[in-house]
Amino acid sequence: MRTANINRTTAETDISVTVNLDGTGSYDCKTGVGFFDHMLDQLARHSLIDISITAQGDTHIDDHHTVEDCGIALGQALAQALGDKRGIKRYGECHLPMDDAQIRCALDLSARPFLVWNISFPTQKVGGFDTELVREFFQALATHGGITLHLDQLHGVNSHHIAEAAFKACARALREAVEPDPRKGDTIPSTKGAL
């Protein structure tokens, strides 16, 4: 079973994450940050990775710690569920349109974390959610998931659509990358013999 459970507790947040890479995209995300929950639901639904996240954070200050720490814990859960990555496709990409927005995602489950971020938001907030936190989430996810992650915006004038397209594009790319590769069997997808 390619599953993982991560519990992360700090002075700022208390987070529990469960993932199943071979799921159906079911989701149960309760972080106390409404727009972020909506984005996490999209990530699960379109990756076909079952994701459950509960978080209690210092949202009386702002949403930063909760969003970033959820990215950390989710990245750790993905890395744990992937194990040594035997038999996976490793790479994934998606070119996703959502109304006015068009986002391209390419990723490598390389164990070499790196984020390339070419996305800009025309507004500082979507409702009460700070749009700068979208990057913070993906930075934490990439760093703690060992993911080389490129996100590029081709078009977009609506901040909600841009953010949602980024989460969906990443989800579809993850779906491809974590899939078993029927031609590779039980081998590690690297000439190094390890990832």
C-alpha positions, 0 to 999 in steps of 0.5 A: 500500500502506497500510503502515509500518515504524517503528524506535525506539531509546532508552537504555531500549528498542529497538522495531521495528513493522510495520503493514499497514492492509489486512491480515487481522489477523495478528500477531507481537508479542514485547515480552518482556511476556506479558500485553501481547503478548496484548493487542497480538494482540487489537488486531491480530486485531480491527482486521484490521490486520497488526501485527508488534512486536519489543521489547527493553526494560529490563524488569529495572526494570519494564514501563513503558518497553517498554509506553509506547514500543510505544504510541509506535512503533505510533502513529507507524506507524499515522499513517505508514500512513494518510498524508494519510488520503484516502478513509478513514471517519475515525471509528470506534466500538464498544460491546464486552462481554466477560463482566462487562466492557463497554467503549465506544470512540469515536475520530477519526483527526483528527491532534488527539491527545486521550485521554479515559479512564474506566476503572478496574481493581479490581486493581493487577496482572493476573498480573505486569502493572501495570494502570496501564500499559494507560492509558499504552499508550493515551495513547502510541498516541493522542498519536503516532497523532494520534487523539482516543480516548475509552474508557469503562467501563460495567461490569467486575469482572475486571481481565483482562476490562476490559483485554482489552475495552478493546483489543478495543473500540479495535481494532474502532473502528480497523477502522472508521475506517481503512476506505476510504469507498466514497462519498468516493473519494479525498477527505480527510474534512474540510471543512478539506481536510487532517487 
